[in-house]
């Protein structure tokens, strides 16, 4: 394999990814090359005329092949950024979405005005990033994180350790919904519950982009026939959390009113807020109990 410059490899990679139907072809090619060169993406323009060693070119070609098969960029390079934080990311959990930053921002804003040392439950933690963001922003808080997937919890543990938060982000043994809180006998301590549960309609999953449909854990996506199964299970179960003051939930497009009504059935006196994300989609439902 002959020498090739950074600029040449990015141009070549962009063409290959475009041919495979990848919308963000140039961005992804640049990220993949930055990853194999072990440099930050912002340094790539400065290095455009540098010759890339043959072994690095081979690794880049292998990563390109993975991306042409529509494997998510974040899984290939092994990390991603969310809410200004880096985290490990792989097939054990769903890739964090930009819209979930709205969930985090709303939760931080609502929790920050509460008195004392908040005790938070993050249900369905996945990579652990929501729990980590809350603990970073709220230094007096303790966050208990749950997930039904042991593999996701292993990844979350790596991210919690990466951010040195193991003393305040407590990962519970795997289990569905609120079962881990009851098993650990901490359900009566929980004051705030935050969750980004699966909310995609089962019948819509096969129509999603290949990156999601073919690679991300289906259990992290599938919300049942109408996408609302998890809310129907979670919100009534919250009645058993005797100290609960606040519930903050992410929802799918068009689901906010339905989720608000599900919550009102369990908490008729709750104050309910629906908050849009940056795209104007009603994304977060808040219950003040």
Secondary structure, DSSP 8 states (H G I E B T S, - for coil): ---EEHHHHHHHHHHHHHHTT-TTHHHHHHHHHHHHHT--GGGGGGGTTSEE-HHHHHHHHHHHHHHHTT--HHHHHSEEEETTEEEE--TTS----TTHHHHHHHHHHHHHTS-S--EEEEES-TTSHHHHHHHHH-TT-EEEEE-S-HHHHHHHHHHHHHTT-TTTEEE----STTHHHHHTT-GGG--EEEE----B-GGGGGGS-HHHHTTS-GGGTB--TTS-HHHHHHHHHGGG-TT--EEEEE--TT-HHHHHHHHHHH-TT-EEEEEE-TTS-EEEEEEE-
